[in-house]
Structures are given as structure tokens and as C-alpha cells.
Amino acid sequence: MAFHIPVMIEQVVTNLITRKTGIYVDCTVGGGGHSQNILETIYPEGILVGLDQDIEALEFARERLKPYQDRVVLVKSNFADLAIVLQNLGFSKVTGVFFDLGISSHQVDTPQRGFSFNKDNFLDMRMDLSKKLHAHYIVNHYSEKQLTEIFSKYGEERFSRSLARLIALERKKNPIETTNQLAELIINFYAKHKKGKWRIHPATKIFQAIRIEVNGELSSLEEALWKAVNILEVRGRIGVISYHSLEDRTVKNIFREWEKKEIINQYGYGLKKLFKKPIYPSEEEIKQNPRARSARLRLAEKIGTKEVSEK
């Protein structure tokens, strides 16, 4: 079993960790790459709480993080439930919160998970395998209107309406069962409407949209970010790596909201960005790990009303 190579490790660790005795939360522990590097820095004084909704990822991370097991707590959970998890563990405040969003290489590269159009398998796309909603249900049972909406909103697909109609017509003949069936349908549609080579695979946006809908990714992210700010201690930090514009826009907008003076005055605390613009991986890192090319890291620090008045 192999998980994706963690992105921008040095930038994450350097900017997230403010003290080695702190409590840090990796909300997307995955294969444990970022968690391991955080633990290498804070061990044995600090504590790391790792969350992931993918049981396969947690099992892999548990083995990887065994050398630090006395300072690690791993929990199967969606990060939207961050506050409940921490409350159950007895932590009222934490020093740092980190999110590495999107889909892991393990999920993409495991055919039976049904995330990739490059590997033919049942349309699944669940990050949490215990959840009932999967891609097959969406493709075969969502109304044409619902498909149009998610293709437009989550995929920013210019042919949302036409592709939704095409899928609705096709599934009347036979159910669309596999990733290849769906991908071929989209490829054939694009072949009739566009000339020349495609910059990205024609199915990319539709698969992204369905995956986001299956996992409730953007709504969970928004909820988790608000909760993360609440449970951070003042001077604590939050870092988020995103991989596409919808994720990054959500992060940017919520950070911006927490920077407003009226919000800070209302809650007694808010955020201050550590950098004006997101951090991107180096060209060298992208050469070594091509999947890092779309990554961007945003970081902010929690501040109180005192810090605002001192500006």
C-alpha cells in the first residue's frame, strides 16, 4: 500500500509549529506523511491528533507513526466533526491545525475505489467506505437538473447541462456502472464539440464534481475551518493545502472573513494571514512529485482584540 508524497513539508512544519509542547491536529492524516514530520519536530513534548475518514489511510498511518505512539491519537472522523473529536479527547484548545485537502494518491491509484477514469472499476468515490452515498447512485439516480447543478458548481464544467442530459439519456438504455463507461461518454461528447487536443482530460471536471458531491467536501471544509479557528489558542496557527480553485476559494474567503475587524470584535478573536499570497511548491519539488503542481498553502495565525488594536 502506498500513499501520496506529502507536499511542502518544510513550509508546513516551519510555519505551523510555534512551540514543541503544543497540541497539533492533522485533520487529513492520510498516510501520515505530514504527521510524521510534525511529530519529528514536537516529540516527545507535544501531542498530535490525527483525523481521517478513510480507514485504510488510518491503518497505514498507525503503522507508520508507531515510533511516536505515546504522543499520537488517531481518530476515524470527518474533519467537520473536529470540535466533537477534540472535546471527547478532553482538549479545549490546540496550538495548530493542518489540512491537506483533496484526494490521496492511494485513493486514485486503487482501482476498486472508483476515483480515477484511468482505471476501470465500479463508480464509487467514497473517502469514507462506511457512507451510503456513492458515485454510482449519483450518476444513475440524480435528476438531470441535479446533475447539471453539481457539474456546474463543483466542476465548473461549461457543458454541464448538455452532459447531464447525455447521462440521463444513456442511463435509460443501460445503467452507467463503471468509471470507463462514464469517461468514454464524456470523451465522445467532447470529440463531437471540440477540435484539437485537450489541455486536461475531458472527464476531469465531471469526476471532480461527482467526488465532491459524494464526500460533501466543500461544505465539510467550510464547517471545519470555522471550528478550527474557534478551537485554536491565541497565537496558534492554521495551515491549509488545497489543490483546485474551489477549495482554495473557500479557504481564502473564510480567512478573509476572520480578518474583518467587526468579526474579531464580535468574537474577541480572528485571524491574521502569515503571508499575503499562498505558498507554492518549488520547481524541484514538482519535478520529484508531479502531483504537487497544483498545490497551494495558506497560513494564518489566531489573534485577539488586543493584537487588532495594536495594528
C-alpha angles and dihedrals in degrees: 000000000000129000130198122283108258113249127231094354095167093050092048096049095041095051102032101050113074098162134012094224093061134108113246129190124208101196093188104037094168110162091349099253098133091034091056092052092047090050092048087060101042101033128148098008101046135060129226125203113197124197130189134153092209109088092198090057093049093051090051093046092048090058093044094050096046093114088064099036094125089063100037132084117187120194131184102229145123109253089237085076092054095122094050092048092051092045090053089051091051097248115136096174135019135199101224140009125198134189127189100187135201131035126329124236088241091059092047094045096047104086096201091060088069098218100122132068088203092069121050116230145120113308102255117130096170115148088191106049091198092066118100101216114085137165094261091062093048094049095046104033110027112101120252088252092052092049091050091052097050093043089053099040101038101025101032084218113173092208095049096130095045094047092047089052091048092052092047091053094044096050090054087067096042134344115266099239109167143044091245093052091054094042093049091051090055094043092052091049092051091046089061095046106036135049130212128013125333120237090216131015109282092234095053098093095043093049090048091051094050092046092052091049093048093052100032087231103166097042090047091048094051092049093046095050093053091049091047092057090049095052096043117103116235108278088023117129140226126203128187129186113198130183107198137035097257093057093043093048090053092050094045093049095049093047088049091050092052090051093062114110093223091055092047091049091048096051100026091239142051143157138286118197114238091210130023092226132032120268116245129201117262122255088249092055091049090052090053094040113024091185088068092067096095096041123118128179124212122189134188139172126223114242134184131223089269091062090049093053090050093057 
